[in-house]
Structures are given as C-alpha cells and as structure tokens.
Amino acid sequence: MINGKKIVIVLPAYNAALTLKQTYDEIPFDIVDDVVLVDDASKDNTVETAKQIGIKHVIKHEKNRGYGGNQKSCYTKALELNADIIIMLHPDYQYTPKLIAPIAGIIANDLYPAVYASRILGKGALKGGMPIYKYIANRCLTLFQNILISQKLSEYHTGYRAFSKEIFSKIDIEANSDDFIFDNQMTAQVFMAGFEIGELTCPTKYFEEASSINFKRSSIYGLGVLWVSIQYRLQKWGLGKYKIFKAI
C-alpha cells in the first residue's frame, strides 16, 4: 500500500511462460498487495508457471477472448479484490516492473487518477528496438489523436498503464472491444469522463519472446484508432452517440 491505498497488479497473459517469472520477480511487493494473472487460453504452461511462482489469483480463459477481453477479466477481478490502484503490466517483460512504485505513487498522492508509462518520452522506443515502421505509425496516430481529442499525450499505445478505482465507476469497459483496440477505447473513455492522464518515461525491450502483432493486424488496429478518435470528436460536438461513451 501507499497512503493506505491497496495496489493490485494485473497481468494479461498469453503464452508468457518463458518471461513470467522474470517479470514477477521484479514486482516491488513492499508496496504491492495483490497480483492477478488472466491467461487467455495460452498454448504453453503459463498457468502452471503462475501457480508455481506463487500468484494467488490465476484466471484461465478456456477460449481465447482477445487482448481486450483479457483486460476486462483483469480489471473485474482487481475491483473484486477492492483495489484502489490497478496497474496493468505485461508479463512478457517488455516493460520494466521497476516503474511500479513511481507509477503507483503518482496516483496514491492524488497527482493524477491515471498514469501511462510512455515509450516515446526520451528515446526508449527506438533504443529498445521498436521497429521503425511501428515508431512512425505511433507518432502519426498520436498526432492525429491529440488533435481530435484535444490532449497532449506523448503516446496512446503503451501497454503499461495504471488507474484509480474511481475511473471504473465512471466508464463502461464492457462496452469496449475484446481486441487490441480496447486500450484506445478506454483512453478515450477516461478523457470523455473528464479525467487527466499523467505520463512518465519508460524504457522498453523488443525481443523474440515479447508479445507483438503483425503488420496486417497493426494496420487494422491503426484504422480502429482513427475511428475511436473520430467517434470521440463527434460525440463531443453532439453529432453522434456511441456505446463506448454511453455510461459517461
């Protein structure tokens, strides 16, 4: 805990057996109260590894629900555990768990209700091996989103993010996609609900075991990002009503 606030780490896992222990061992359990792992029908022994290293809350999807569907299960379980701060950390070791303490501290000290660890602030992305086409796409999409959503985030596409429990009482994550676009929809919901998002610099690693999506799926994701931003602007202008913003 920090300032009496319960901190729960959620790990959306898919074929993460090779990197899970390395990720778990760096979690600062002097402040972290619980860890939740949701396995999205992995083909390896992610679940067995999770139990062996001592993760108490392990949920297994019998059928693959997708990255967004995995997160829905993660956040639902964390809220059931009465989390005050929920931090999503990928168990593929692409993002360092060593940033958990400062991320949690920002929310626990009421500086921001949400915090994103940005690969773009500084030179973390390219230095860590982000493919150049992904870097360029990231920058272009982020520029487009900042214009339409009237924000100044350095990136919208990091998978390392934290939220206060209050945010979940104002948005409906179940209205979002079960696919990769979930992250972007949730970010749009957070802004639509009037919350601010803080950022801090995060080094990242790209290697064979780290999760990624191929070029085709990246292109589909990019089009989805554009549409979410357009939906946000139309809703703000009163020219459209979309289910992801219905609860706001």
Secondary structure, DSSP 8 states (H G I E B T S, - for coil): -BTTB-EEEEEEESS-HHHHHHHHHTS-TTT--EEEEEE-S-SSSHHHHHHHTT-SEEEE-SS--HHHHHHHHHHHHHHHTT-SEEEE--TTSSB-GGGHHHHHHHHHTTS-SEEEEESSSTTHHHHTT--HHHHHHHHHHHHHHHHHHT---S-S--S-EEEEHHHHTT--GGGS-SSTTHHHHHHHHHHHTT--EEEEE--B---TTS----HHHHHHHHHHHHHHHHHHHHHHHTS---GGGTT-
